[in-house]
Amino acid sequence: MTSNIRIVTLLVVILLALVGLIAVGGNYYAHLLALVFTNVILAASLRPALLCGQLHLGHSAFMSVGAYTSALLAKNLGLPFELSMLSGAALAALVGIAMGYPSLRLRGVYFAMVTVAFVETVRLVVQIWVSVTRGMSGLSGIPKPSLVGMLLTTKTAQCYLALGLMVLILLVLYKLEYSRLGLIWKSIGMADNLALSLGVNVPAYKIMAFAIGCFFAGMGGAFYAHFVRFLFPPTFDFLMATNILVYNYVGGRGHFWGPVVGAAFLSWLPEVFRGSEATRQYETIFFSITMLLTILFLPGGLITLPGKVMGLLRRRTDVASTPRPAVVLPG
């Protein structure tokens, strides 16, 4: 109980700090934080599939489906932001079910290869379908997000919307993971044959986890489209899908908050190199070194770092407080 109170208190403090930073940070921090919140949504929405043991490398494709669907509905049909976002998320989930039904029977690298091919397929469709998506010219003129009919014109207001979406989605995913459904997902990830022998409908639960993740990825993509207001097909390529997976492993795949920590840390990291061209050329190298060091020295992810530091300090305190045996001098 004490541990839960500490976690809730820490989360409330972080949330209040973010609200304050958005209020006083200006447009730069509002824009950056909104992108960080979007990455957190994408990383967290991949977790249900990972719990089921699926190496999913195609999450950016469903983000693309949600982004283009919401943008086109709002721009061409004048749908409100809420309806266009939910429509994009629903279509992303339907596409995920259609893609997952035949492919989720595969395992490991074979399933990963299918998802990589799907990313490239979606990107090529968006790129070639010029009459609808504008292709490589990019889709521009996307309406700004709104809330209950009120247009959010400032970056600060849009960032608050991103924060609210992130908190809502994380709450839903948390409830799902720590419910009976989450336990079934974890059992499938640990031993799907054993779960199948106990009467668990493994394919149905895998498709459910996959569809839920695709739905929230579509929501993240829809917000991104209305926030940036310009969509370009190469944005949703294999590199973005890889980054979403890396967020989970660097943050800590074994803990619910791991993707949140990984996405927040790795989204902020490139800003260190934004100052000059001399440092920007080393951005990718430093990014890769950071991931490698995390995997080597923190196999449990960044989420385990505070516990390791506290354990080290506790051991040093115990050693310092242990009385040493008296030394008897000769003679």
C-alpha positions in Angstrom: 0.0 0.0 0.0 2.8 2.4 0.9 4.5 1.7 -2.4 1.3 2.4 -4.3 0.9 5.7 -2.5 4.5 6.7 -3.4 3.9 5.9 -7.0 0.6 7.9 -7.2 2.3 10.8 -5.4 5.2 10.8 -7.8 2.9 10.6 -10.8 0.8 13.6 -9.5 4.0 15.6 -8.9 5.2 14.8 -12.5 1.8 15.7 -13.9 1.7 19.1 -12.1 5.3 19.8 -13.2 4.3 19.2 -16.8 1.3 21.4 -16.5 3.5 24.2 -15.1 6.2 23.7 -17.7 3.6 24.0 -20.5 2.2 27.1 -19.0 5.5 29.0 -18.7 7.7 27.3 -21.3 6.4 29.1 -24.4 5.7 27.7 -27.8 9.0 25.8 -28.1 8.4 23.6 -25.0 4.7 23.3 -25.8 5.6 22.0 -29.3 8.3 19.6 -28.0 6.2 18.3 -25.2 3.3 17.6 -27.5 5.6 15.4 -29.7 6.9 13.7 -26.6 3.4 12.9 -25.4 2.6 11.5 -28.9 5.6 9.3 -28.7 4.6 8.1 -25.3 1.1 7.2 -26.7 2.7 5.2 -29.5 5.2 3.4 -27.2 2.5 2.5 -24.7 0.1 1.3 -27.4 2.7 -1.2 -28.6 2.9 -2.9 -25.2 -0.2 -5.1 -25.5 1.2 -6.9 -28.5 4.6 -7.2 -26.8 2.9 -8.8 -23.8 1.6 -11.5 -26.1 5.2 -12.2 -27.2 4.8 -10.6 -30.7 7.8 -8.7 -32.1 5.8 -6.0 -33.7 7.8 -3.7 -36.1 4.9 -2.2 -38.0 3.3 0.2 -35.5 4.1 3.3 -37.6 1.8 2.0 -40.4 -1.3 2.2 -38.1 -0.2 5.6 -36.9 -0.2 6.5 -40.6 -3.7 5.1 -41.2 -5.1 7.1 -38.3 -3.3 10.3 -39.3 -4.3 10.3 -42.9 -7.9 9.2 -42.2 -8.5 11.8 -39.6 -6.8 14.5 -41.7 -8.8 13.7 -44.8 -12.1 13.5 -43.0 -11.6 16.8 -41.2 -10.2 18.6 -44.3 -12.6 17.3 -47.0 -15.8 16.6 -45.0 -15.4 19.1 -42.2 -15.8 16.5 -39.4 -15.1 17.7 -35.9 -11.7 16.7 -34.5 -13.2 14.2 -32.0 -15.1 12.3 -34.7 -12.3 12.3 -37.2 -9.8 11.1 -34.6 -12.0 8.3 -33.5 -12.7 7.4 -37.1 -9.0 7.2 -37.8 -8.4 5.1 -34.7 -11.3 2.8 -35.6 -10.0 2.3 -39.2 -6.5 1.6 -37.8 -8.0 -1.1 -35.5 -9.9 -2.6 -38.4 -6.8 -2.7 -40.6 -5.0 -4.2 -37.7 -7.6 -7.0 -37.4 -7.5 -7.7 -41.1 -3.7 -7.8 -41.1 -3.4 -9.6 -37.8 -5.9 -12.4 -38.4 -3.7 -14.3 -41.0 -0.3 -13.2 -39.7 -0.6 -13.5 -35.9 -0.3 -17.3 -36.1 3.4 -16.6 -37.0 6.0 -16.2 -34.3 9.2 -14.3 -33.7 11.2 -13.1 -36.6 8.6 -14.4 -39.1 5.9 -12.1 -37.7 8.4 -9.3 -37.5 9.1 -9.7 -41.2 5.4 -9.5 -42.1 5.0 -6.3 -40.1 8.0 -4.7 -41.8 6.5 -5.5 -45.2 3.2 -4.0 -44.0 4.9 -0.7 -43.1 6.4 -0.5 -46.6 3.1 -1.4 -48.2 1.2 1.3 -46.4 3.9 3.9 -47.1 3.8 3.0 -50.8 0.0 3.1 -51.0 0.0 6.6 -49.4 2.9 7.7 -51.7 1.2 6.4 -54.9 -2.4 7.4 -54.2 -1.7 11.0 -55.2 -5.3 12.0 -55.9 -6.2 11.4 -52.2 -3.1 11.8 -50.2 -1.1 14.2 -52.4 1.7 11.7 -52.4 5.2 13.0 -52.0 4.0 16.6 -52.2 2.6 16.1 -48.8 -0.9 16.7 -47.4 -1.2 20.2 -46.1 -4.0 22.5 -44.8 -5.1 20.1 -42.1 -7.4 21.8 -39.6 -6.2 22.5 -36.1 -7.5 20.3 -33.3 -10.6 21.3 -31.5 -12.4 20.3 -28.3 -16.2 20.3 -28.0 -16.4 22.8 -30.8 -13.7 25.1 -29.4 -10.8 25.5 -31.8 -7.4 25.2 -30.1 -5.3 27.8 -31.9 -2.3 28.1 -29.6 0.5 25.5 -29.1 -0.1 25.6 -25.4 -3.7 24.6 -25.7 -2.9 21.9 -28.2 -0.2 20.6 -25.8 -2.7 20.4 -23.0 -4.9 18.3 -25.3 -2.0 16.0 -26.0 -1.3 15.7 -22.3 -5.0 14.8 -21.6 -5.0 12.2 -24.4 -1.8 10.6 -23.1 -3.1 10.4 -19.5 -6.4 9.0 -20.7 -4.8 6.3 -22.9 -2.3 5.4 -20.2 -5.1 5.0 -17.7 -7.0 2.7 -20.0 -3.9 0.6 -20.9 -3.0 0.4 -17.2 -6.4 -0.9 -16.3 -6.3 -3.5 -19.1 -2.8 -4.7 -18.2 -3.6 -5.2 -14.5 -6.9 -6.9 -15.2 -7.7 -10.5 -16.0 -7.2 -9.7 -19.7 -3.7 -8.5 -19.0 -2.9 -11.7 -17.1 -4.0 -13.7 -20.1 -1.8 -11.6 -22.4 1.2 -12.2 -20.1 0.5 -15.9 -20.0 0.4 -16.1 -23.7 3.7 -14.2 -24.0 5.4 -16.6 -21.5 4.0 -19.9 -22.9 1.3 -19.7 -25.5 1.2 -23.5 -25.9 0.6 -24.0 -22.2 -2.1 -21.3 -22.3 -3.7 -23.1 -25.3 -3.7 -26.4 -23.4 -5.6 -24.7 -20.5 -8.4 -23.6 -22.8 -7.3 -20.1 -23.7 -8.3 -18.9 -27.2 -4.8 -17.7 -28.0 -5.4 -16.4 -31.6 -8.4 -14.4 -30.4 -6.6 -12.8 -27.5 -3.6 -12.0 -29.7 -5.8 -10.3 -32.2 -7.6 -8.4 -29.4 -4.3 -7.1 -28.1 -3.1 -6.2 -31.6 -6.3 -4.3 -32.4 -6.3 -2.4 -29.1 -2.7 -1.3 -29.8 -3.6 -0.3 -33.3 -6.6 1.7 -32.1 -4.5 3.9 -29.8 -1.7 4.2 -32.4 -4.3 5.6 -34.7 -5.4 8.1 -32.1 -1.8 9.2 -31.7 -1.4 9.5 -35.4 -4.6 11.5 -35.7 -3.5 14.0 -33.1 -0.1 14.3 -34.8 -1.8 15.1 -38.1 -3.9 17.9 -36.6 -1.0 19.2 -34.5 1.7 19.3 -37.2 -0.9 20.0 -40.0 1.3 18.5 -42.7 1.7 14.8 -43.5 4.6 13.3 -45.5 4.7 9.6 -46.4 8.4 9.0 -45.3 7.5 10.2 -41.8 5.8 6.9 -41.1 8.6 4.7 -42.3 10.4 1.7 -40.9 12.7 4.0 -38.8 9.8 5.4 -36.9 8.5 1.8 -36.3 11.9 0.8 -35.0 12.0 3.8 -32.7 8.7 2.9 -31.2 10.0 -0.6 -30.4 13.2 0.8 -29.0 11.3 3.1 -26.6 9.9 -0.1 -25.0 13.2 -1.9 -24.7 15.3 1.0 -23.5 12.6 2.2 -21.0 12.0 -1.3 -19.7 9.8 -3.9 -21.4 9.1 -5.7 -18.1 7.2 -2.8 -16.5 4.2 -0.8 -17.6 5.9 2.6 -17.1 9.0 1.4 -19.1 7.7 2.6 -22.5 6.8 6.0 -20.9 10.3 6.5 -19.6 11.9 5.3 -22.7 9.8 7.5 -25.0 10.3 10.5 -22.8 14.1 10.1 -22.5 14.8 9.3 -26.2 12.5 12.0 -27.4 14.3 14.6 -25.4 17.8 13.3 -26.2 18.0 14.7 -29.8 17.4 18.2 -28.5 20.9 18.2 -27.0 22.3 18.3 -30.6 20.0 20.9 -32.0 22.3 23.8 -31.2 24.8 23.6 -34.0 25.6 21.7 -37.2 28.9 20.6 -35.6 27.1 18.6 -32.9 24.1 17.5 -34.9 26.1 15.2 -37.1 26.8 13.1 -34.1 23.2 12.8 -33.0 22.6 9.3 -34.5 25.9 8.0 -33.1 25.2 9.2 -29.6 21.6 7.9 -29.9 22.9 4.4 -30.8 25.6 4.4 -28.0 22.9 5.4 -25.5 20.7 2.5 -26.5 23.6 0.1 -26.5 24.8 1.1 -23.0 21.3 0.9 -21.6 20.8 -2.6 -23.0 24.3 -3.8 -21.7 24.3 -2.3 -18.2 20.5 -1.9 -17.6 18.9 -5.0 -19.2 15.7 -4.2 -17.3 15.6 -0.7 -18.9 15.9 2.8 -17.5 12.9 2.2 -15.3 15.2 0.0 -13.1 17.9 2.7 -12.6 16.5 4.3 -9.4 16.2 0.8 -7.8 19.8 -0.1 -8.7 21.1 3.3 -7.4 19.1 2.9 -4.1 20.4 -0.7 -3.8 24.0 0.5 -4.3 23.6 3.3 -1.7 22.0 0.9 0.8 24.9 -1.6 0.4 27.4 1.2 1.0 25.5 2.3 4.1 25.4 -1.2 5.4 29.2 -1.7 4.9 29.9 1.6 6.6 27.8 0.8 9.6 29.2 -2.7 10.1 31.6 -2.6 13.0 35.1 -3.8 12.1 36.9 -6.4 14.3 39.4 -5.0 16.8 43.0 -5.3 15.8 45.2 -6.8 18.5 48.7 -5.4 18.4 51.6 -7.8 19.2 53.4 -7.4 22.5 
